[in-house]
Amino acid sequence: MAPVSAKSVMIVGGSRGIGAAIVRHFASAGATVRFTYSGSRDAAASVAAATGAQAIWSDAGDRDALRSVIRDAGPIDILVFNAGLFLAGDPLELAADAIDRMIDVNVRAPYHAAVEAARAMPGGGRILFIGSVNADRTPFPGIAAYAMTKAALQGLTRGLARDFGARGITVNTIQPGPTDTDMNPSDGPFAAALHDVMAIKRHGTAEEVASLVGYLCGDQSGGITGAMHMIDGGFAA
Ligand SMILES: NC(=O)c1ccc[n+]([C@@H]2O[C@H](COP(=O)([O-])OP(=O)(O)OC[C@H]3O[C@@H](n4cnc5c(N)ncnc54)[C@H](OP(=O)(O)O)[C@@H]3O)[C@@H](O)[C@H]2O)c1
């Protein structure tokens, strides 16, 4: 198999948090890395400058724009769909349009990105989604819609693993628990309640998630597909 340094990697949503750590992981291994972003131009520019990766402005909620970005990148060996929105609150109060926007980014976009990438993906390719432990455990009220979007990735993962397995392409989902990012800061108002539910009472780090991404995208992981991989400090234990 080709070394990582010969691989083309696309990360959807790589300007901040877990996505930026995944960009750094693959760039430091010498891969050709492209990543998309939508709102954080300065953060994207500094990730690109620090890593040599190419930053591409593209709203994952714009289906056809995202498909074009993936098509224009040429054959992609590794696709990581990381972009995600987290909207929580009383379902009776949450705005319907905001929920639908979250579904567009968290569900529609990973489906279309994965299918588009698979068209030209070489044998031995890797498709990886960043899901959430909330697909399996929702210990608090207010996260039904978010949990629904992440549970959708489970069906997508299993189905696409069957669709593309004959080509040696693996499809997996990583399900992080609380991870220290802008979305869920380790010193945020919910940190103590989250740690109460965990076996290891701390937020994970974006680098820990990126390391698992690297493992699942490596040559040694060619037999791992159609599976969800927890990295949650025992949140779901
Ligand atoms: N942090 C946690 O505790 C946790 C736990 C479980 C799962 N996750 C999942 O892990 C993933 C990353 O989360 P994070 O904590 O790193 O979140 P974050 O700090 O909010 O970063 C989100 C990243 O996704 C990008 N993104 C969001 N909407 C986008 C869009 N429409 N188009 C393109 N890029 C978009 C953002 O880029 P821009 O700002 O440039 O738009 C940013 O780079 C998400 O899927 C999230 O659901 C996180």
PDBQT file of the ligand as one rigid body, heavy atoms in Angstrom, charges set to zero:
ROOT
HETATM    1  N1  LIG A 301     -16.634  18.541  20.972  1.00  0.00    +0.000 N 
HETATM    2  C1  LIG A 301     -17.379  17.521  21.398  1.00  0.00    +0.000 C 
HETATM    3  O1  LIG A 301     -17.587  17.329  22.598  1.00  0.00    +0.000 OA
HETATM    4  C2  LIG A 301     -17.956  16.553  20.401  1.00  0.00    +0.000 A 
HETATM    5  C3  LIG A 301     -18.491  15.361  20.894  1.00  0.00    +0.000 A 
HETATM    6  C4  LIG A 301     -19.028  14.445  20.007  1.00  0.00    +0.000 A 
HETATM    7  C5  LIG A 301     -19.012  14.697  18.657  1.00  0.00    +0.000 A 
HETATM    8  N2  LIG A 301     -18.488  15.867  18.193  1.00  0.00    +0.000 N 
HETATM    9  C6  LIG A 301     -18.520  16.078  16.744  1.00  0.00    +0.000 C 
HETATM   10  O2  LIG A 301     -17.208  16.308  16.288  1.00  0.00    +0.000 OA
HETATM   11  C7  LIG A 301     -17.251  17.146  15.132  1.00  0.00    +0.000 C 
HETATM   12  C8  LIG A 301     -16.327  18.332  15.356  1.00  0.00    +0.000 C 
HETATM   13  O3  LIG A 301     -16.746  19.001  16.518  1.00  0.00    +0.000 OA
HETATM   14  P1  LIG A 301     -15.883  20.127  17.262  1.00  0.00    +0.000 P 
HETATM   15  O4  LIG A 301     -16.118  19.940  18.699  1.00  0.00    +0.000 OA
HETATM   16  O5  LIG A 301     -14.516  20.171  16.730  1.00  0.00    +0.000 OA
HETATM   17  O6  LIG A 301     -16.735  21.409  16.801  1.00  0.00    +0.000 OA
HETATM   18  P2  LIG A 301     -16.320  22.928  16.577  1.00  0.00    +0.000 P 
HETATM   19  O7  LIG A 301     -15.242  23.302  17.517  1.00  0.00    +0.000 OA
HETATM   20  O8  LIG A 301     -17.600  23.690  16.603  1.00  0.00    +0.000 OA
HETATM   21  O9  LIG A 301     -15.747  22.918  15.065  1.00  0.00    +0.000 OA
HETATM   22  C9  LIG A 301     -16.627  22.556  14.031  1.00  0.00    +0.000 C 
HETATM   23  C10 LIG A 301     -15.873  22.503  12.722  1.00  0.00    +0.000 C 
HETATM   24  O10 LIG A 301     -16.818  22.148  11.703  1.00  0.00    +0.000 OA
HETATM   25  C11 LIG A 301     -16.825  23.161  10.707  1.00  0.00    +0.000 C 
HETATM   26  N3  LIG A 301     -18.147  23.376  10.172  1.00  0.00    +0.000 N 
HETATM   27  C12 LIG A 301     -19.310  23.563  10.849  1.00  0.00    +0.000 A 
HETATM   28  N4  LIG A 301     -20.321  23.788   9.995  1.00  0.00    +0.000 NA
HETATM   29  C13 LIG A 301     -19.771  23.754   8.753  1.00  0.00    +0.000 A 
HETATM   30  C14 LIG A 301     -20.307  23.932   7.458  1.00  0.00    +0.000 A 
HETATM   31  N5  LIG A 301     -21.600  24.206   7.252  1.00  0.00    +0.000 N 
HETATM   32  N6  LIG A 301     -19.470  23.803   6.409  1.00  0.00    +0.000 NA
HETATM   33  C15 LIG A 301     -18.158  23.534   6.578  1.00  0.00    +0.000 A 
HETATM   34  N7  LIG A 301     -17.586  23.377   7.794  1.00  0.00    +0.000 NA
HETATM   35  C16 LIG A 301     -18.404  23.489   8.861  1.00  0.00    +0.000 A 
HETATM   36  C17 LIG A 301     -16.349  24.419  11.408  1.00  0.00    +0.000 C 
HETATM   37  O11 LIG A 301     -15.798  25.301  10.459  1.00  0.00    +0.000 OA
HETATM   38  P3  LIG A 301     -16.242  26.843  10.360  1.00  0.00    +0.000 P 
HETATM   39  O12 LIG A 301     -16.221  27.428  11.733  1.00  0.00    +0.000 OA
HETATM   40  O13 LIG A 301     -15.200  27.410   9.447  1.00  0.00    +0.000 OA
HETATM   41  O14 LIG A 301     -17.591  26.843   9.745  1.00  0.00    +0.000 OA
HETATM   42  C18 LIG A 301     -15.287  23.847  12.360  1.00  0.00    +0.000 C 
HETATM   43  O15 LIG A 301     -14.067  23.669  11.683  1.00  0.00    +0.000 OA
HETATM   44  C19 LIG A 301     -18.713  17.535  14.932  1.00  0.00    +0.000 C 
HETATM   45  O16 LIG A 301     -19.289  16.702  13.974  1.00  0.00    +0.000 OA
HETATM   46  C20 LIG A 301     -19.324  17.275  16.293  1.00  0.00    +0.000 C 
HETATM   47  O17 LIG A 301     -20.698  17.007  16.219  1.00  0.00    +0.000 OA
HETATM   48  C21 LIG A 301     -17.951  16.795  19.032  1.00  0.00    +0.000 A 
ENDROOT
TORSDOF 0
